[in-house]
Amino acid sequence: MPQEPSHSDIRHAVRRLCARFPGEYWRRLDRDRIYPTEFVQALTEAGYLSVLIPEAYGGAGLGLGAACAVLEEIHRSGANGAACHAQMYTMGTLLRHGSPEQKDAILPKVASGELRLQAFGVTEPGSGTDTTRIQTFARRQGDRYIINGQKIWISRAEHSDLMILLCRTAPRDDAGKATDGMSVLLIDMREAVGRGLTVRPVRTMINHATTELFFDNLEVPLSSLIGREGHGFRYILDGMNAERILIAAECIGDGRFFIDRAAAYARDRSVFGRPIGENQGVQFPIARAHVQVTAASLMVERAADLFEAGEPCGSEANMAKMTASEASWMAADVCLQTHGGFGFAEDYDIERKFRETRLYQVAPISTNLILSHVATHVLGLPKSF
């Protein structure tokens, strides 16, 4: 039986792959808002996008910690895993709640790269992070669901064959609890686009390939349903927890990218006859950023361990995402300050990564919502909304 690769081995291998896609590659894509097709294909061929898919379906069958190692190293190398990370965290919903028929039909093709499962359709313009108030509705009619509604900030929809969609199958007012009456559907984008589904790109400050979706009487078969009708909110949480932990790992990678660059620049840059890194005013902020990123990485490891063990990990996933995103942003600010004017030059890649890492204090869940969760679910304080 082959030995499972260590996280250290995975990191080294990912680092070698990313070396084939240097800063100039990412700068060119960023300027023209182009999807990194070649990079995603390389990750697919190397098997990194199927690390969480069981071996029986052609994947590596590794745990969330291995997936975290992959994404952290991608970001530490100066690349951006956002182009493909959804293929990892959507596994949480499909693997745990999909039918044997769904998994047999889809997972081997996702593992081989024949299909891409990159889109995660949850957020809506009128609900934001209040997921219980989504209005996209799937009405059952014979052997079909008829879907109407709208989604926003659905990234990679133009580059995905399949999408995990959360929608209502019963009105919120008719549900026993606000989280009841929602269902998860697996949408074949190849069949849907132009036949009831319209995808509209949304240009943003970063190259994130995000879109707005419009559903106008889109028909999908009942076999699209994942799990039981009306239980979708519970199912989607598995995907959301994985998403927050994996994106936290990306933030750790970003943080280490910034610290590596800042420390190297502070050692090499001489002003007034000596390296600027000799000055405590320069070296202390870099050291503090390193401490913050290291502490946050331990929180990410803790959340990933709980997820792998099948233990409740919602609070830990939220706290990992918050601490990691704040640590990466602090490291980004320190790195930019260390570089001075050169930090604003595209050729240094600092300004691009600076913009990219800022996203994660807003998405996939904002810092304020995390604090609200911790206050009410961990500390027992009354709800503030």
C-alpha positions as CSV (number, residue, x, y, z in Angstrom):
1,M,0.0,0.0,0.0
2,P,1.6,3.3,-1.0
3,Q,2.5,5.7,1.8
4,E,0.4,8.8,2.2
5,P,2.4,11.9,1.3
6,S,3.3,14.2,4.2
7,H,2.2,17.7,4.3
8,S,5.8,18.7,3.9
9,D,6.1,16.7,0.7
10,I,2.9,18.2,-0.6
11,R,4.3,21.7,0.2
12,H,7.5,21.1,-1.7
13,A,5.8,19.7,-4.7
14,V,3.3,22.6,-4.9
15,R,6.1,25.0,-4.6
16,R,7.8,23.4,-7.6
17,L,4.7,23.6,-9.6
18,C,4.0,27.2,-8.8
19,A,7.6,28.1,-9.8
20,R,6.4,27.4,-13.4
21,F,4.0,30.4,-13.0
22,P,6.0,33.4,-11.9
23,G,4.9,36.8,-11.0
24,E,4.8,38.0,-14.6
25,Y,2.2,35.3,-15.4
26,W,-0.1,36.6,-12.6
27,R,0.5,40.3,-13.4
28,R,-0.5,39.7,-17.1
29,L,-3.7,37.9,-16.0
30,D,-4.5,40.6,-13.4
31,R,-4.1,43.5,-15.9
32,D,-6.4,41.9,-18.4
33,R,-8.8,40.1,-16.0
34,I,-8.0,36.6,-17.5
35,Y,-8.8,33.3,-15.8
36,P,-5.6,31.3,-15.1
37,T,-6.6,28.3,-17.2
38,E,-3.0,27.0,-17.6
39,F,-2.4,27.1,-13.9
40,V,-5.7,25.4,-13.0
41,Q,-5.0,22.7,-15.6
42,A,-1.5,22.1,-14.1
43,L,-3.0,21.7,-10.6
44,T,-5.6,19.3,-12.0
45,E,-3.1,17.2,-13.8
46,A,-0.9,17.0,-10.7
47,G,-4.0,15.8,-8.7
48,Y,-4.1,18.7,-6.2
49,L,-7.7,19.7,-7.0
50,S,-8.9,16.1,-6.1
51,V,-7.0,15.7,-2.8
52,L,-10.3,15.4,-0.9
53,I,-12.0,13.0,-3.3
54,P,-11.8,9.4,-2.0
55,E,-9.4,7.0,-3.8
56,A,-12.4,4.9,-4.9
57,Y,-13.5,7.8,-7.1
58,G,-10.0,8.6,-8.5
59,G,-8.9,11.2,-6.0
60,A,-6.1,11.2,-3.4
61,G,-8.4,10.6,-0.4
62,L,-6.5,12.9,1.9
63,G,-7.9,15.1,4.6
64,L,-8.6,18.8,4.8
65,G,-5.2,19.5,6.3
66,A,-3.6,18.3,3.0
67,A,-5.9,20.6,1.1
68,C,-4.9,23.5,3.4
69,A,-1.2,22.7,2.7
70,V,-1.9,22.9,-1.0
71,L,-3.6,26.3,-0.9
72,E,-1.3,27.8,1.6
73,E,1.7,27.0,-0.6
74,I,0.0,28.3,-3.7
75,H,-0.5,31.7,-2.0
76,R,2.9,31.8,-0.3
77,S,4.4,31.3,-3.8
78,G,2.6,34.5,-5.0
79,A,-0.1,32.7,-6.9
80,N,-3.8,32.8,-6.3
81,G,-5.8,29.6,-5.4
82,A,-9.2,31.5,-5.7
83,A,-9.4,30.4,-9.3
84,C,-10.0,26.8,-8.2
85,H,-10.4,26.5,-4.4
86,A,-14.1,25.9,-4.6
87,Q,-13.5,22.5,-6.2
88,M,-12.1,21.5,-2.8
89,Y,-14.7,22.9,-0.4
90,T,-17.7,21.9,-2.4
91,M,-16.6,18.3,-1.7
92,G,-17.9,18.9,1.9
93,T,-21.5,19.0,0.7
94,L,-21.3,16.4,-2.1
95,L,-19.2,13.8,-0.4
96,R,-21.2,13.8,2.9
97,H,-24.7,14.2,1.4
98,G,-24.7,13.2,-2.2
99,S,-26.3,10.0,-3.3
100,P,-24.2,7.0,-4.4
101,E,-25.4,7.6,-8.0
102,Q,-24.4,11.2,-7.9
103,K,-21.0,10.5,-6.6
104,D,-20.4,7.6,-9.0
105,A,-21.4,9.8,-12.0
106,I,-19.6,13.0,-11.0
107,L,-16.6,12.5,-8.7
108,P,-14.4,10.4,-11.0
109,K,-14.8,13.0,-13.8
110,V,-14.1,15.8,-11.4
111,A,-11.0,14.0,-10.1
112,S,-9.7,13.4,-13.7
113,G,-10.4,17.0,-14.7
114,E,-13.1,16.0,-17.2
115,L,-15.5,18.1,-15.2
116,R,-15.0,21.2,-13.1
117,L,-17.0,21.8,-10.0
118,Q,-16.0,25.3,-9.2
119,A,-19.2,27.3,-8.5
120,F,-21.0,27.6,-5.1
121,G,-24.3,29.4,-5.5
122,V,-25.4,30.8,-2.1
123,T,-25.3,34.6,-1.8
124,E,-28.1,36.9,-3.1
125,P,-28.4,40.7,-3.5
126,G,-31.2,41.0,-0.9
127,S,-29.8,38.6,1.7
128,G,-26.0,39.0,1.9
129,T,-24.8,36.8,4.7
130,D,-28.3,36.3,6.1
131,T,-28.6,33.0,4.2
132,T,-32.0,32.2,5.7
133,R,-33.5,35.0,3.7
134,I,-32.5,33.8,0.2
135,Q,-35.4,34.0,-2.3
136,T,-34.2,31.9,-5.2
137,F,-37.0,29.3,-5.4
138,A,-37.1,25.8,-6.9
139,R,-40.8,24.8,-7.5
140,R,-41.4,21.1,-7.9
141,Q,-43.4,20.3,-11.0
142,G,-43.7,16.6,-12.0
143,D,-40.2,15.2,-12.4
144,R,-38.6,18.7,-12.6
145,Y,-37.7,21.7,-10.5
146,I,-38.4,25.1,-11.9
147,I,-35.9,27.6,-10.6
148,N,-36.4,31.4,-10.4
149,G,-34.2,33.9,-8.7
150,Q,-30.9,35.7,-8.6
151,K,-27.5,35.2,-7.1
152,I,-24.5,37.5,-6.7
153,W,-20.8,37.1,-6.1
154,I,-20.8,33.6,-7.5
155,S,-17.2,33.2,-8.6
156,R,-15.9,31.0,-11.4
157,A,-19.4,30.4,-12.8
158,E,-18.1,31.0,-16.3
159,H,-15.4,28.4,-15.8
160,S,-17.3,25.6,-14.2
161,D,-19.3,22.7,-15.6
162,L,-21.3,22.1,-12.4
163,M,-22.6,24.3,-9.5
164,I,-23.8,23.5,-6.0
165,L,-26.9,25.7,-5.6
166,L,-28.7,26.6,-2.4
167,C,-32.3,27.6,-2.9
168,R,-35.7,27.5,-1.2
169,T,-38.1,24.7,-1.9
170,A,-40.6,26.0,0.7
171,P,-41.3,29.6,1.7
172,R,-39.5,30.9,4.8
173,D,-42.7,31.8,6.5
174,D,-44.0,28.3,6.1
175,A,-40.9,26.7,7.6
176,G,-40.7,25.6,11.3
177,K,-37.3,27.3,11.6
178,A,-35.7,29.9,9.4
179,T,-33.1,27.4,8.3
180,D,-35.8,24.9,7.2
181,G,-37.2,24.7,3.7
182,M,-33.9,25.2,1.8
183,S,-32.5,22.6,-0.6
184,V,-29.3,21.9,-2.4
185,L,-29.3,21.2,-6.1
186,L,-26.5,20.2,-8.4
187,I,-26.7,22.3,-11.5
188,D,-25.2,21.3,-14.8
189,M,-24.0,24.6,-16.1
190,R,-23.5,23.3,-19.6
191,E,-27.2,22.5,-19.9
192,A,-28.4,25.6,-17.9
193,V,-26.7,28.6,-19.5
194,G,-28.9,30.1,-22.2
195,R,-31.8,27.9,-21.2
196,G,-33.0,29.7,-18.1
197,L,-29.7,30.7,-16.6
198,T,-27.9,33.9,-17.5
199,V,-24.4,34.6,-16.2
200,R,-23.2,38.2,-16.0
201,P,-19.6,39.0,-15.1
202,V,-19.0,41.5,-12.3
203,R,-15.7,43.5,-12.6
204,T,-14.0,44.1,-9.3
205,M,-10.7,45.5,-7.9
206,I,-9.2,42.0,-8.1
207,N,-9.1,39.3,-10.8
208,H,-11.6,37.0,-9.1
209,A,-13.8,35.9,-12.0
210,T,-17.0,36.6,-10.1
211,T,-20.5,36.9,-11.5
212,E,-24.2,37.6,-11.0
213,L,-26.6,34.8,-11.9
214,F,-30.2,35.1,-13.1
215,F,-32.6,32.2,-13.0
216,D,-35.7,32.5,-15.3
217,N,-37.7,29.3,-15.2
218,L,-34.6,27.1,-15.3
219,E,-35.7,23.4,-15.4
220,V,-33.6,20.7,-13.8
221,P,-34.4,17.1,-13.1
222,L,-35.4,15.9,-9.6
223,S,-32.2,13.9,-9.6
224,S,-30.4,17.2,-9.1
225,L,-31.4,17.2,-5.5
226,I,-28.6,16.5,-3.0
227,G,-29.9,14.7,0.1
228,R,-33.4,15.4,1.4
229,E,-35.5,18.3,0.2
230,G,-35.8,21.1,2.8
231,H,-32.5,20.1,4.7
232,G,-30.1,22.0,2.4
233,F,-29.0,24.5,5.0
234,R,-27.5,21.8,7.2
235,Y,-25.8,20.3,4.2
236,I,-24.3,23.5,2.9
237,L,-22.7,24.2,6.3
238,D,-20.2,21.3,5.6
239,G,-19.2,23.2,2.5
240,M,-19.1,26.5,4.3
241,N,-16.9,25.3,7.2
242,A,-14.5,23.7,4.7
243,E,-14.5,26.9,2.7
244,R,-13.7,29.1,5.7
245,I,-10.9,26.8,6.8
246,L,-9.4,26.5,3.3
247,I,-9.5,30.3,2.8
248,A,-7.9,30.8,6.2
249,A,-5.1,28.6,4.9
250,E,-4.8,30.9,1.8
251,C,-4.5,33.9,4.2
252,I,-1.7,32.1,6.0
253,G,0.0,31.7,2.7
254,D,-0.5,35.3,1.8
255,G,0.8,36.4,5.2
256,R,4.0,34.3,4.8
257,F,4.4,35.7,1.2
258,F,4.4,39.2,2.6
259,I,6.7,38.4,5.5
260,D,9.2,36.6,3.2
261,R,9.2,39.6,0.8
262,A,9.4,42.2,3.6
263,A,12.3,40.4,5.4
264,A,14.2,39.9,2.2
265,Y,13.8,43.5,1.2
266,A,14.7,44.8,4.7
267,R,17.9,42.8,4.6
268,D,19.0,43.9,1.1
269,R,17.8,47.5,0.9
270,S,20.4,50.0,2.2
271,V,19.6,53.6,3.1
272,F,22.0,56.0,5.0
273,G,24.7,53.4,4.6
274,R,23.2,50.4,6.2
275,P,20.3,47.9,5.6
276,I,17.0,49.2,6.6
277,G,16.4,46.0,8.5
278,E,18.8,47.1,11.2
279,N,16.3,49.7,12.3
280,Q,13.9,48.5,15.0
281,G,11.1,50.6,13.4
282,V,11.4,48.4,10.3
283,Q,12.2,45.0,11.8
284,F,9.8,45.0,14.7
285,P,6.6,45.3,12.6
286,I,7.8,42.5,10.4
287,A,8.5,40.3,13.5
288,R,5.1,41.2,14.9
289,A,3.4,40.2,11.6
290,H,5.3,36.9,11.7
291,V,4.1,36.2,15.3
292,Q,0.5,37.0,14.3
293,V,0.6,34.8,11.2
294,T,2.2,31.9,13.1
295,A,-0.5,32.1,15.9
296,A,-3.3,32.2,13.3
297,S,-1.8,29.2,11.5
298,L,-2.3,27.2,14.7
299,M,-6.0,28.1,14.8
300,V,-6.3,27.0,11.2
301,E,-4.7,23.6,12.0
302,R,-7.1,23.2,15.0
303,A,-10.2,23.9,12.8
304,A,-8.9,21.5,10.1
305,D,-8.3,18.7,12.6
306,L,-11.8,19.0,14.0
307,F,-13.3,19.0,10.5
308,E,-11.3,15.9,9.6
309,A,-12.5,14.2,12.8
310,G,-16.1,14.9,11.9
311,E,-16.5,17.0,15.0
312,P,-18.5,20.3,15.3
313,C,-16.2,23.0,14.0
314,G,-18.3,26.0,13.0
315,S,-16.9,28.3,15.7
316,E,-13.3,27.2,15.1
317,A,-13.7,27.6,11.3
318,N,-15.0,31.1,11.8
319,M,-12.3,32.0,14.3
320,A,-9.6,30.6,12.0
321,K,-10.9,32.6,9.0
322,M,-11.0,35.8,11.1
323,T,-7.6,35.5,12.7
324,A,-5.9,34.4,9.5
325,S,-7.5,37.2,7.4
326,E,-6.5,39.8,9.9
327,A,-3.0,38.5,10.2
328,S,-2.5,38.4,6.4
329,W,-3.8,42.0,6.1
330,M,-1.4,43.2,8.9
331,A,1.5,41.4,7.1
332,A,0.4,43.0,3.8
333,D,0.4,46.5,5.3
334,V,3.8,45.9,6.9
335,C,5.2,44.6,3.6
336,L,4.0,47.6,1.6
337,Q,5.3,50.0,4.2
338,T,8.7,48.2,4.2
339,H,9.0,48.5,0.4
340,G,8.0,52.2,0.4
341,G,7.3,53.4,-3.1
342,F,8.5,50.1,-4.7
343,G,5.6,48.4,-3.0
344,F,3.2,50.2,-5.3
345,A,5.1,49.1,-8.5
346,E,3.4,46.2,-10.3
347,D,6.7,44.4,-10.9
348,Y,7.1,43.6,-7.2
349,D,3.7,41.8,-7.0
350,I,3.1,43.4,-3.6
351,E,0.2,45.7,-4.7
352,R,-1.5,42.8,-6.4
353,K,-1.3,40.5,-3.4
354,F,-2.2,43.5,-1.2
355,R,-5.5,43.8,-3.1
356,E,-6.2,40.1,-3.2
357,T,-5.7,39.4,0.6
358,R,-8.0,42.4,1.6
359,L,-11.0,40.4,0.2
360,Y,-10.9,37.9,3.0
361,Q,-12.0,40.2,5.7
362,V,-15.2,40.6,3.7
363,A,-15.7,37.1,2.1
364,P,-16.8,34.4,2.4
365,I,-18.1,35.9,5.7
366,S,-17.4,39.3,7.2
367,T,-15.5,39.9,10.4
368,N,-18.6,41.4,12.1
369,L,-20.7,38.3,11.4
370,I,-17.9,36.1,12.9
371,L,-17.8,38.2,16.0
372,S,-21.6,38.0,16.2
373,H,-21.4,34.2,15.9
374,V,-18.7,33.9,18.7
375,A,-20.7,36.3,21.0
376,T,-23.9,34.4,20.7
377,H,-22.9,30.7,20.1
378,V,-19.7,30.6,22.2
379,L,-20.2,33.3,24.9
380,G,-23.9,33.0,25.3
381,L,-24.6,36.6,24.7
382,P,-28.0,37.8,23.3
383,K,-28.4,38.2,19.6
384,S,-27.6,41.6,18.3
385,F,-29.8,41.4,15.3
